């Protein structure tokens, strides 16, 4: 059954037409989820590159030591930076193919899909520019932070598009749950940017060793409180909602589990002074996974609410006028 959404201008429910048989919508959906997963891996590789001090292992850009594959200079650090660029380039190429495919079949796809994919492609271009600037500007902390912030935005765009394209028939009881999910996702996003700022300025080492940049580190730690509370409030709201769709309950449980894991790893990472590299990389990767989970939950809850609103409108529109209450003058 197709989803129904309210047109913000006409206040009428809008039911998108089913795609034609020749439209590769299932394949497009798989590509989008695949790109989202690859972006999650890319962010983890980027975190490992920073932790291993490999951000400038390739001193030039876009090539590495003037070649596509720097076999003569290859070591672990060079491999990390080179592989990071290779993964990012593959995402860019796949996005170009995806955008071209969506425009090719635009007449048999949801009208918003080609535009959304094209805007996401623009984020990839911006991400590539920021990636080049991180090298040419010698890892300037504001550019490095913007680099991750843009990566998270692109990741969220893939997750949002994929969530809207996934077949779903809700129970219509989620109510305002999508608002709780959206607020939690925004809080986690801002917290992730603060974390990127801490990482790009090496604030943990600076604060623990020389008492410098402690304000940056403490801001990240303090902001973890409202971010965590927003996820807990979402979890409570979902728990208190009867007959909630099983998918929404499962996503809520995943978000709660990721939050618990993230807090534990964050405390361990700080206690160990960032000496365990895989913990530091996991800290950022889990934050991105939590961010993505909250976005999926928000979109699915919004679709559940929209379906309920559309059904209510359809019932009221087909109700005989004689059955409606008569207003007394």
Secondary structure, 3 states (H helix, E strand, C coil): CCCEEECCCCCCEEECCCCCCCCCHHHHHHHHHHHHHHHHHHHHHHHHHHHCCCCCCCCCCCCECCECCCCCCCCHHHHHHHHHHHHHHHHHHHHHHHHHHHHHCHHHCCHHHHHHHHHHHHHHHHHHHHHHHHHHCCCCHHHHHHHHHHHHHHHHHHHHHHHHHCCCCCCCCCCCHHHHHHHHHHHHHHHHHHHHHHHHCCHHHHHHHHCCCHHHHHHHHHHHHHHHHHHHHHHHHHHCCCCCCHHHHHHHHHHHHHHHHHHHHHHHHHHCCCCCHHHHHHHHHHHHHHHHHHHHHHHHHHHHHHHHHHHHHHHHHCCCHHHCCCCCC
